[in-house]
Amino acid sequence: MAVEHAIVTGSAADFIPPRPSLPRLREASRGCRGCRLWMLGTQTVFGEGPGRARVMLVGEQPGDQEDRQGHPFVGPAGRLLDEALEEAGIDRGSVYVTNAVKHFKWERGAKSKRRIHKKPNDGEIRACRPWLDQEIALVRPDVVVCLGATAAQALLGKSFRVTKSRGQKVAAPFAKAVFATVHPSSVLRAPDARARKEARRALIADLAKVARFLRRGEREVKRGTARAD
């Protein structure tokens, strides 16, 4: 039986369950009506990964394949991300992946039946923000990596520019560090093979900075343990 929710905030906050956990949030998100995107998407695509992941990757929204399969980053961009993480030295299995918006926003192509990605607007991003805030609060990642401008501006403010600050450590109250880089889908959209190769290299270089930050943290923990002994 469907559970009726009193609409108070007009956002996902109306659907956050009491005493939230990741499994309870994931289940509750299936019935989210915090914005109108639930009428476009096939299903809610919630984040996935270890409950205490050191790294959380945040993208914009699920794509066509993610919407159909119900899992984040399983389409072409996700496969590229998997490769980039491996080459950067980050274990994909240890990473929590999610999106700023949990439903696929799309429009029909004029000359095709394909569903074409459409960028979520500020109201849709704000409406979905409570899910992301809860994910961050529960996972408590050491590092959050924003993939693309939508995720970066959702978490770091509208003035943040990925093109200006990509690969740089940014301070934030919800993690030890935040890094931003391009969304892997932008690599796939590069105009030719040479441009795609360069964009891929730059993405890996940004993720490698995240890997180095994590290794430094591990060394500091080991030194602290050694001194304590």
Phi, psi and omega in degrees: 000134180292142179266128179278137178242136174283125181279115183246308184263343185069028179219182178297342180302333179289349186243002178290126182283159173294151181048060186294143169228168180301313178300320180291322177296316181300316179295316181294326183296337180298333180257015184294132175232033185291341172212180186278357183292341178297338179278344177266315184287151176292323183196163172289137175245099183273166179292159180218150177142181181299144181291344177231045180295141176283336182236132172241126176259130182239117176261194182277297183200162175295150175264192184301311182291322178297319179296321181286321185268340178082018180228144181283144173056051176246358178271195181303318179295324178295321179294321176295320178299317178304314180296316182295320178298316180299314181292333179278348179091026178246126180289114182301325182290346181261005186253140173264128182242138180204185180224156177294327178238136190262357175241151180279118175262127186210167173221157182279133178295145184297326183244019185208159174270359180296147174273118184262128178307136174231130185296133176293148180271174185300321180295321179292322178294316178297319182298327183271348186304324180303326177298313181295318178301319179293319178301313180297317182297324182276319181285325182052058181290149172291322184229135170249130177248118178270124180258097178098167187293322183299311179295317182297315181286332176296322185263333187244358177106154185294338181279349182290136179237116180299321182298330182271325190239017181297143178076002181260143177289129180239136178282143178204153183285346187257003178198163177294329179202150173236135175238152176231144175212183180285159173284139181301336177296331179291330176295317180293335181273358179304147193291337181207175185299320180296316179294321178295320179297317180292318179295322178295317179300317181293322177298314179297320179298319177296316180292329177296328176294323175296315179300319179294321177299317180295319179295321177299319178298321178295319179295322179294322177296317180295320178295321179295322178293319179297318179294323180295326178288000000 
